[in-house]
Amino acid sequence: MSAPGPVSPPPAETSTVDSSSPIVTQFSSSVSATATRVHHHHHRPHHQRRALLL
């Protein structure tokens, strides 16, 4: 009956890591910035390529 007690700590650790997720936030921010930059920079060529594909 005392099992649920010690079993609670493990999930709490995972929750903390997931809640903090500083790496994930940084990664997401970096990806977002890169995607925006690439999209903005390659906006014209992408449009032409799409027209060719169509």
Contact map, one row per residue, 1 for C-alpha under 8 A:
111100000000000000000000000000000000000000000000000000
111111000000000000000000000000000000000000000000000000
111111100000000000000000000000000000000000000000000000
111111110000000000000000000000000000000000000000000000
011111111000000000000000000000000000000000000000000000
011111111100000000000000000000000000000000000000000000
001111111110000000000000000000000000000000000000000000
000111111111000000000000000000000000000000000000000000
000011111111100000000000000000000000000000000000000000
000001111111110000000000000000000000000000000000000000
000000111111111000000000000000000000000000000000000000
000000011111111100000000000000000000000000000000000000
000000001111111110000000000000000000000000000000000000
000000000111111111000000000000000000000000000000000000
000000000011111111100000000000000000000000000000000000
000000000001111111110000000000000000000000000000000000
000000000000111111111000000000000000000000000000000000
000000000000011111111000000000000000000000000000000000
000000000000001111111000000000000000000000000000000000
000000000000000111111100000000000000000000000000000000
000000000000000011111111100000000000000000000000000000
000000000000000000011111110000000000000000000000000000
000000000000000000001111111000000000000000000000000000
000000000000000000001111111100000000000000000000000000
000000000000000000001111111110000000000000000000000000
000000000000000000000111111111000000000000000000000000
000000000000000000000011111111100000000000000000000000
000000000000000000000001111111110000000000000000000000
000000000000000000000000111111111000000000000000000000
000000000000000000000000011111111100000000000000000000
000000000000000000000000001111111110000000000000000000
000000000000000000000000000111111111000000000000000000
000000000000000000000000000011111111100000000000000000
000000000000000000000000000001111111110000000000000000
000000000000000000000000000000111111111000000000000000
000000000000000000000000000000011111111100000000000000
000000000000000000000000000000001111111110000000000000
000000000000000000000000000000000111111111100000000000
000000000000000000000000000000000011111111100000000000
000000000000000000000000000000000001111111100000000000
000000000000000000000000000000000000111111110000000000
000000000000000000000000000000000000011111111100000000
000000000000000000000000000000000000011111111110000000
000000000000000000000000000000000000000011111111000000
000000000000000000000000000000000000000001111111100000
000000000000000000000000000000000000000001111111110000
000000000000000000000000000000000000000000111111111000
000000000000000000000000000000000000000000011111111100
000000000000000000000000000000000000000000001111111110
000000000000000000000000000000000000000000000111111111
000000000000000000000000000000000000000000000011111111
000000000000000000000000000000000000000000000001111111
000000000000000000000000000000000000000000000000111111
000000000000000000000000000000000000000000000000011111
